[in-house]
């Protein structure tokens, strides 16, 4: 690996890590943000929700546009623009004087972040080849996925020891180093076949499709699917999605050339990404809520639960990325998701009485996890991390090998957009299942309880601690109902993972990535 290639890895890993880390670190800081920041236009809970969804929606909506701009106007140039914007908005977020300002800044932060992930993969694709490219994707994937899984732990420690503002300010030195590395050491590259005019109308249609689906699912969950706005946005997003291929087939310089989908590998990988990343989100999100809201883990302890799997993922990804470059990605894309599904089945056995792991200064003995954690969570966490380590880098390598280098930024942005829509759609499905299982279980455990009562739903909710207004008998049984709901969520996640493995088994060929590209 040359000196330039090493610096490219440094820049791309750091840039992507900030985007993935920021999506999880800030979530842990939301309770403290709601308590500390003044607000006047939005309520605390509403503002906290907007802080999360604003970043997610702007990032998801603009990913494909950013990827196309990266290929056309220069990968290094657009990457540096994203780094500068992300660093600046992170600093402003850390200095936000009120809740409303922070919401606006989070939207702008998502806009800047949209240029970093597809830009990272496009730079690696343009500057690496063969098994070395697979190894580079392995290092990038391990670092990106590892930071995602370790984000809750980092966020919990920053919030508990410093301030919620540190969750944003930590991005400044990271983006500054990545910007320096890019400026000094990364060569410029772009698609040689530059179109006569950029397809801005196509960008708008794609943005409406992605944004409508993402906003509709997020808003629907927030309103418990009782607000028609959610259905209207989902309908708009679905309509735009259906219209994309018809428009792109007739456009002179389409934003998304339909020829990309002639590659069987590219199409298969995007289908499996939708399923697998939906399951990944559902598993992690619901587990974080369950262990804190039901099992009474602290934020720091809940975050540290992901550390063993994250370390395993980070250590294994480069190795499996190299192997995928040599032997093809198909076996890894089958075995990895199946192992993750097996881990979900183990999570579905966690009892409601699993002892809490408390990390508090006044209880030194509690710094070690209890036996219940070692039995109930650690084996599943390690198996899940192993599956991720086997799958993530080969998936990225196969994706980028399935399209011409000229479309590297666009291809990575399409896959990243799908990896963000998948969790929202899966989250909506699992939210309905979790809610139904929770209130049905609660009604059977506490006879006389009306699961449709507004007062009951205000007092107890799935995976969360009951409020002080909850009747004693209902509060006692809510713990067990939440365990039932968590088990349902993990079983659905296991099903999605098995479906993803099946899609890869059927759709991926046994050819090596380079051969797949030549045949596409």
N, C-alpha and C positions, 0 to 999 in steps of 0.2 A: 504494500500500500504506500503510495507516494505521500510526500509532505502535504501537497495540495489536497489530496483526498482525505487525509487526516483532519485538516482544518475544515473541510466541507462537512465531515461528520460532526465535528464539534459544533459548528454553527447550526446545522439542521437538528441535531439532538437537543441542544439548548432551546432553540425556538419552539419546537414541537412540545417539549416538556412543559414550557410555560403555559401553552394553550390547554394541554390536558390537565396539568396541575391546577390551573385556575378554575377549571370546571368542577373540581372536587373540594379543593381547599376552602373556597368561599362558602360552600354549603355548610360546612361545620361552623363557620363564623356567623351565620345568619341570626341565631338567637341573640348573640351579643350585639350585633349591629342593630337589631330591633330595639334593644334596651338603651343603647347609647345615643343613637342619632335622633335629633328632633324631627318632627314631621308635621305637616299641616294639610297637604292635599290628598294624601293617601293614608290608610290605616297601617299599623305595624305589620300585620299578617299579609296584607295586600302588597305592601312595599317589599317585604322579604321575598314574596313570590316573584315580583317583577325583577328583582335583582338577579334571580336565577334564570327566569325565562327570557328576560331581555337579552342577556348575553347569548343564551342558547339559540334564540330565534334569529338574531342578526347574523350570528356565525353560520348557522345552517342555511339561511336564505341566500347568503352571498358566496358560499363555497364554490359553486360551479362557475359563477361569473369570475371569481378570483382566479380559479384554475385556468380558465380560458385566457384571461388577460396575461397570466404568467407566461403561457406559451407564446403569445403573440408579441408582447412588448418587452420581454426579457425576464428570465427567471431570477437572475440576481437583483435586478432593479426592483421588481415587485416584492421580492422577499425582503429587501432592505426597507422598503416603504412600510411593509407590514410590521417589521421589527420596531421601527421608529414609532409608529402609531401605537403599538401595543405597550411599549415602554412608557410613552407619554400618558396614555389613558390609565395605565396602572398607577402611575404616580398621582394623577388627579383623583382616582378612586380612593387612594389611601388618604387623601386630604379632604375628602368630601365633607361639607359642613352639615348636610342634612340628607334625609332619606331620598327625597325627590331628585336631588342632584346626583346621588349615587346611581339611581336607576338609569338616568340619561347617560351617564358615563359608562355604565356597564354595556349599554347598547353599542356605544362607539367602540368599546374594547372588543366586542364581538366582531365588529366590522374589520378591525385591524387583524384580529386573529384568523379571519377567513383566508388571508393571504399566506399564512405561515405553514399550515399542514400540507396543502397541495404543493406549495413552493418547495418544501423540504424534500418530498418524494421526487419531484421533478428534477431537482439539483442532483440527487443521488443517481437517478436513472441516466442523466446526461453525462455523468462523470465516472461511473463505474460500469463494469461489464462482467459477465460470466460468474463463476463461483464467488469472486470478490464482491460482486454486486449483491449476491445473496447474503454474504456475511455483513455487508454494510446495512442492508435492510434488517438483518437480525439485530444488529446493535441499535439501530434506530427504533425498531419495534419494541425491543426489550426496555429501552429507556422510556419510550412514550407510554407503553402499557404499565411499566413499573411505577412511573410517577402518578398515573391515574389511580392505581390501586393503593399507593402509599399516600395519596393526597389527604384522605381523612386523618391519618396519623399526623402528618405534617401540620395540617390545619388545626387539629386539636391541640398540639403542643404550642403552636404560635399563639393561638387564642388564649390558652390557659396561662402561658408564661409571659407573654408580651401584650399584644393588643390585636383586635380584629384588623386594624389597619396594616399590620405586618403581613397579613395574607395577600395584600395587594403590593405593598412596597418591596416584598421579596423579589418581585419580577424585574425591578429596575436593574440591579447588577447583572442579572442573567441575560436580559435582552441587550444590555450594553456590551457584554462580552461577545454575544452572538453577532451583534452589528459590527463590532471591530473585526472579528474573524472573517465575516463576509466581505467587508470593504477591502481588507488587505489580501485575502488569499483565495476568494472564490471567483472563478472566471465567469464571464457573461455567456449565456446561451439562450437561444430562442428557436422557434419553429422556422425553418427556411421557407416553407410554403405559407407566407403571410397573406391573409385574405385582403382583397381590395378595400373592404369595409367591415367593421366589427358588427356582429349581429346583436344590436342592443334590444331589438324587439324580442328576439329569442331569449335573451337574458331576463327580460321582464316576465315572460311566460314561465320560465323555469323558476324564477324567484317566487312568483305567485303559487306555483305548484308546491315547492318545498316549504315556503312560509305558511301557506294555507293548511297543509297537512300537519306541520309541527305546531302551529298556533292552535288549531282546532283540537288536537289531542291534549295539549297541555291545559288549555282553557277549560276543556270538557271535564278533565279530572278535577280541576280546582272547583268547578261549580257542580260536581257530582252529576254531570250530564243532565242538568235540569235547565240549562240556558240554551235557547235556540241559536245564539251566536256561534257556539261551538260547532253545531251541525252545519251552519251556513258556511263557516270557514273550511270545514272538512269537505263540503260539497264543492266549494270554489277550488280548493287544492286538487281534489280528484278530477274535476273538469279540466283544469289546466294540465294535469298529468296526462290525461287521455289525449289532449290536443297537441302535446309536445311532438310525438312522432309524425303527425300529419303536417305540422308546420315545418319541422326540420327537413322533411322529405321534399318540400317545395322551396325552401329558402335558398338563395344563391350562395351565401357563405354561412351555413348553419353553425350556431354555437356548438351544438352537439352533432357531429357527423354520425349518421346512422350506421355507417360502415364499421364503427367501433363494435357494434353489437353482432356483427358477423363472426366475431371471435367467440367461439363457444366457451373458452376459458373465461373471458371477460364477463360474459353474461352469467355464467355459473357462479363466479366468485361474488358478483353483486347480489345474487339471490341468496347465497349462503351467508353473506355479510348481514343482510337484512334480518335473517333468522338468528344468527349467532350473537350479533351485538345486541339484538333485542333481549335475548336471554341473559347476556352478560350484565346489562343494565338492571334488568328485573331482579336478578340474584343479588347484586351488590346493594342496590337501593333499598330493597325490602329487608335485607339482612341488617343494614345500618339502622333502620327504623326499629326493627324487632329487638335487637340487642340493647338499644338505649331505652326505648319506650316500654318494652315488656320485661326484659331481663335486668334493667337498671344498670347497665354498663355506663361509665362516664364517656364523654366524647373522645378523650384521648385513648382510653382502653378500646373503645369500638374501632377507632382508626388503626390501632396497633394489631388488631386481629388480622388485618389484611397483609401485614408485613411479611410473614413467612411465604405466602403465595407470591407476593410481589418480588421478593428476592429470588425465588426459584425461577420466576418468569424472566427476570433481568439476566440471570446467569445463563439460562438455557437458550434464550432467543438467538444470540449470535451463532451458536453451534448448529441449531436446527435451520437457521437461515442458510448457512453454508451447505448443509446436507441437501436442502431443497434445490440449491443452485446446481448440485451435482446429479441428483437422482430424480428430480421432479417433485412437485408439491403435493400430488394427490394423496399418498398414504398419510402424510402429516395432517392434511385437511380432513381426513376421516377419523384418525385415531384421536387427535386433539379434542374435537368437540364431544366425542364419545366419553372420554375421560372426564370432561367438564360435566357432562350429564350424570355420570356416576357420582360425582361430588355433590350435585344437586339432590340426588336421591339420599345421600347421607345427611344433608342439611334438613331434609324432610323428616328426619328422626329426632331432631333436637327437641327436648321436652320444655314445657313452660316453666319448669322448676330448676333449670340450669343456673347454677350459682353465679351471681354478678361478679365481674372483675373490676374492682375499684382501684383507681390510681389517684391517691390523695396523699399529700404531705404528712397528714396526721395519722396515717396508717401504713407504716413502712412494710409490714408483713403482706399487705395487699398488692405490693408491686409485682409479685409473682402471680401468674394466672392460676386459678383454682383447678382442681382435678376435672371438674365438669367441662372446662374449656378444652383441656387436653384430650378429653374423650369425645365431646360433642362437636367441637368445631375444628380443632387442629388437623385431624386426618383429612377432612373434606377440603379444608383450605389448601393443604399441600397438594392434593390430587387435582384441585381446580387450577392451581398455579402451574402444575406440571402440564396439564392439558393446554393451557394458554401458551406456555413456553414452546410446546410442540407445534401449535397452530399459527400463532400471530405472524411470525417472520415469513414462513412459507406462503401464507395468504398474501402478504404484501409483495413478496418477490414474484409470485405467479401473476398477480394483478398487473404489475408494471411490465412484466415480460409479455403480456397478452396484447399489448398495443404498441404502435410505433413510438419511438422516442419523441417525435414531434408533438404527440398528443399526451405526453407524460403528465403535465400539469392538469389537463382537463380530466384524464382518466382517474387520477388520484382524487380530484375534487368530487367527481361523481360518486366514487366509492365512499369518500368521507361523508358526503351528504346522506347517502343511504345508511351509513353506520350511525348517523344521528337521528334520522327519521325512524329507523327500526326500533330503537329504544322507546321512542314516543308512542309508536303504534302498539308495541308489545306492552308498554306501561299502561296504556288505556285498556287493553284486554285484561291484563292482570289486575288492574285497579278494580274493574267490575267484579272479577272473580273473588278477589280478596275481600271486598266490601260485602258481597253476598254471603260468602262463607262465614265471615266474622259475625254478622248479625243473625244469621241462621243458627250458628253454634251458640251464640249468647242466649237466644230465645229458648233453645232446648235446655241449656244449663241453668237458666234463671226463669222458671215458669212464671207466666204472667207478664213477661216483658214484651212490649210492643216494638218490634224492630224498625217500624216506620215512624216512630215518634220523634218529632224534632227535638224535644227535650233530651231524649235518650242519646240521639246522635251528637248533640252538643256536649254531653257528659262523657261519652265513651266513643272512641273511634279505633279502627283497626291498627294494631301494632304500636299504638301510643298509650301513655299512661292515662288512666281515668282522671277527670278533673275532680275538684273538691265537692262538686255538686252531685256526683254520682252516688246512688244508694250503695250501702256497704255490700249487699249481696251481689249487686251487679258488678261493682268494682272487683270483687273477689273472683268472679267468673270471667271477667274481661281478659284476664291474663291467659286463660286456657283457650278462649275464643281467638285471641290473637295468635297463639301458637298454631291453631288449626288453619288460620288464614295464611300464616307464613308458610306452612307446609304446602298449601294449595299453590302459592306463588312459586315455590321451588320446583314443584312437580310440572307446572306449566313451562318453566324455564328449561327443565330437563327435556320436555317434549320438543321445544324449539331447537335445542342443541342436536338432538337426534335427527330432526328434519334437516338441519344444516349439514350434518355429516352425510346424510343420504343424498342430498343435492350434489355434494362434491363427489360422492362415489359414482353417481350416474353421469354427471355433466363433465367432470374433469377426465382428460385422457391420461394414459400412462406415459405420454411423451415428456421429455424434459422441457423446461420453460423456454429454452431457446428454440426448440423444435416447434413448440406450440406457436410461437411468434411467427415463424416462417410459414406455418400452415394457415395462419389467420388471413 
